[in-house]
Amino acid sequence: MTSADDISDLIQERLHRSGAKAVAAVEAAAWLDKAGVLKDSPSRPGKPLRELLRAGQIRGGEQRPPSPNGRWFITTLAASGVSNDQQTPIGEVLDGLAIHPLAHGEHALEAFILIKVREADGDIGWSFRTTSAPNREELLGALTVQVDLLRQELRDDWRVD
């Protein structure tokens, strides 16, 4: 059987990838059942996960409202329970991967990294990481330009000469 810590990690990773702030226990239980991590109850969906939540074994678990009849949710924690202040060198996170170097005279200040990942359940997904909290307006501008450039490249690839 998978440990409660492993179950928490899987839920937190999925929440981070989706950008969701929380997930209902029933939905998270379906994720876990599909991944073969925690078999769900066919007659009472979410019951095995709710039992772990009631026991306080799942990080980010909260009952809304906090009463016997409240619904259980798992809220997103910073980097799967790791403080936002804790960072790891990029080379350790992207072990075995390489990127093109910066142009001569350029010096890295910040990074927003989009990473294709294999999830714990074997599915392929996308995750992102930053070196620090980016200026959101600046980031939106940079991403908008990249999307426009990619759109133009794809359009050019499909043009019939």
LOVEXKOL-304387 format. One record per residue (C-alpha): residue number from 1; residue in three letters; x, y, z. Coordinates in steps of 0.25 Angstrom, whole numbers, plus 2048, in hexadecimal, padded with zeros to 3 digits. Layout:
<nodes>
(NUM, ala, (X, Y, Z)) ...
</nodes>
This chain:
<nodes>
(1, met, (800, 800, 800)) (2, thr, (805, 80E, 7FD)) (3, ser, (808, 817, 809)) (4, ala, (800, 823, 80C)) (5, asp, (80C, 82C, 809)) (6, asp, (80D, 826, 7FB)) (7, ile, (7FE, 828, 7F9)) (8, ser, (7FF, 837, 7FE)) (9, asp, (80B, 839, 7F4)) (10, leu, (803, 834, 7E9)) (11, ile, (7F7, 83D, 7EC)) (12, gln, (800, 849, 7EE)) (13, glu, (808, 847, 7E1)) (14, arg, (7FB, 845, 7D9)) (15, leu, (7F5, 852, 7E0)) (16, his, (802, 85A, 7DC)) (17, arg, (802, 855, 7CE)) (18, ser, (7F3, 859, 7CC)) (19, gly, (7F5, 866, 7D3)) (20, ala, (7E8, 863, 7DC)) (21, lys, (7E8, 868, 7EA)) (22, ala, (7E0, 85C, 7EF)) (23, val, (7DA, 84F, 7EB)) (24, ala, (7CE, 848, 7F1)) (25, ala, (7D1, 83B, 7F8)) (26, val, (7C8, 833, 7EE)) (27, glu, (7D0, 838, 7E2)) (28, ala, (7DD, 836, 7E8)) (29, ala, (7D9, 828, 7EC)) (30, ala, (7D6, 825, 7DD)) (31, trp, (7E4, 82A, 7D9)) (32, leu, (7EA, 821, 7E4)) (33, asp, (7E1, 815, 7DF)) (34, lys, (7E5, 817, 7D1)) (35, ala, (7F3, 818, 7D4)) (36, gly, (7F2, 80B, 7DC)) (37, val, (7F7, 812, 7E9)) (38, leu, (7EA, 811, 7F2)) (39, lys, (7DF, 808, 7EE)) (40, asp, (7D2, 810, 7EF)) (41, ser, (7C4, 80A, 7F4)) (42, pro, (7BA, 808, 7E9)) (43, ser, (7AF, 80A, 7F2)) (44, arg, (7B4, 816, 7FA)) (45, pro, (7BD, 81E, 7F0)) (46, gly, (7C9, 825, 7F8)) (47, lys, (7C7, 81D, 805)) (48, pro, (7D5, 817, 806)) (49, leu, (7DB, 825, 804)) (50, arg, (7D1, 82B, 80E)) (51, glu, (7D6, 822, 818)) (52, leu, (7E4, 826, 816)) (53, leu, (7E0, 835, 817)) (54, arg, (7D8, 833, 824)) (55, ala, (7E4, 82C, 82A)) (56, gly, (7EC, 839, 826)) (57, gln, (7F6, 831, 81D)) (58, ile, (7F4, 838, 810)) (59, arg, (7FB, 846, 80F)) (60, gly, (7F2, 851, 80B)) (61, gly, (7E5, 84A, 80F)) (62, glu, (7DA, 853, 814)) (63, gln, (7CB, 851, 817)) (64, arg, (7C2, 85C, 812)) (65, pro, (7BB, 860, 81B)) (66, pro, (7C3, 85A, 826)) (67, ser, (7B7, 852, 82B)) (68, pro, (7B4, 843, 82B)) (69, asn, (7AB, 845, 81E)) (70, gly, (7B6, 84E, 817)) (71, arg, (7BC, 84A, 80A)) (72, trp, (7CB, 846, 809)) (73, phe, (7D4, 84D, 800)) (74, ile, (7E3, 84D, 7FE)) (75, thr, (7E9, 85B, 7FC)) (76, thr, (7F6, 85E, 7F5)) (77, leu, (802, 85F, 7FD)) (78, ala, (80F, 867, 7F9)) (79, ala, (817, 85D, 7F0)) (80, ser, (811, 850, 7F6)) (81, gly, (813, 855, 804)) (82, val, (820, 85B, 802)) (83, ser, (822, 869, 806)) (84, asn, (821, 873, 7FA)) (85, asp, (82F, 878, 800)) (86, gln, (836, 86B, 7FE)) (87, gln, (83C, 86A, 7F0)) (88, thr, (845, 85F, 7E9)) (89, pro, (850, 862, 7DF)) (90, ile, (84A, 861, 7D1)) (91, gly, (854, 857, 7CD)) (92, glu, (84F, 84D, 7D8)) (93, val, (840, 84F, 7D4)) (94, leu, (843, 84E, 7C5)) (95, asp, (84D, 843, 7C7)) (96, gly, (852, 83D, 7BA)) (97, leu, (84B, 849, 7B1)) (98, ala, (852, 854, 7AA)) (99, ile, (84E, 861, 7A5)) (100, his, (854, 86B, 79A)) (101, pro, (85E, 875, 7A0)) (102, leu, (85B, 884, 7A2)) (103, ala, (861, 88D, 797)) (104, his, (86F, 893, 79A)) (105, gly, (86D, 89E, 7A4)) (106, glu, (860, 89A, 7A9)) (107, his, (85E, 896, 7B8)) (108, ala, (853, 88E, 7BE)) (109, leu, (84A, 896, 7C8)) (110, glu, (83D, 88E, 7C9)) (111, ala, (837, 881, 7C3)) (112, phe, (82A, 87C, 7C0)) (113, ile, (82B, 86D, 7BC)) (114, leu, (821, 865, 7B6)) (115, ile, (824, 856, 7B8)) (116, lys, (81E, 84A, 7B1)) (117, val, (81D, 83F, 7BC)) (118, arg, (819, 831, 7BE)) (119, glu, (80F, 831, 7CA)) (120, ala, (80F, 827, 7D5)) (121, asp, (804, 820, 7CF)) (122, gly, (80B, 81E, 7C1)) (123, asp, (803, 829, 7BA)) (124, ile, (80B, 834, 7B3)) (125, gly, (808, 842, 7B8)) (126, trp, (80E, 850, 7B8)) (127, ser, (813, 858, 7C4)) (128, phe, (81A, 865, 7C6)) (129, arg, (824, 86B, 7D0)) (130, thr, (82A, 879, 7D2)) (131, thr, (837, 87D, 7D8)) (132, ser, (82F, 888, 7E0)) (133, ala, (822, 88E, 7E0)) (134, pro, (822, 895, 7D2)) (135, asn, (81B, 8A2, 7CF)) (136, arg, (80E, 89D, 7C9)) (137, glu, (80C, 8A8, 7BF)) (138, glu, (81A, 8A6, 7BA)) (139, leu, (818, 897, 7B9)) (140, leu, (80B, 898, 7B2)) (141, gly, (811, 8A1, 7A8)) (142, ala, (81D, 898, 7A5)) (143, leu, (814, 88C, 7A4)) (144, thr, (80A, 893, 79B)) (145, val, (816, 896, 792)) (146, gln, (81A, 888, 792)) (147, val, (80C, 883, 78F)) (148, asp, (80B, 88C, 783)) (149, leu, (819, 888, 77E)) (150, leu, (815, 879, 77F)) (151, arg, (807, 87C, 778)) (152, gln, (80F, 883, 76D)) (153, glu, (819, 877, 76C)) (154, leu, (80E, 86D, 76C)) (155, arg, (806, 875, 761)) (156, asp, (812, 876, 758)) (157, asp, (814, 867, 75A)) (158, trp, (806, 864, 754)) (159, arg, (807, 86E, 749)) (160, val, (806, 868, 73B)) (161, asp, (811, 86E, 732)) 
</nodes>
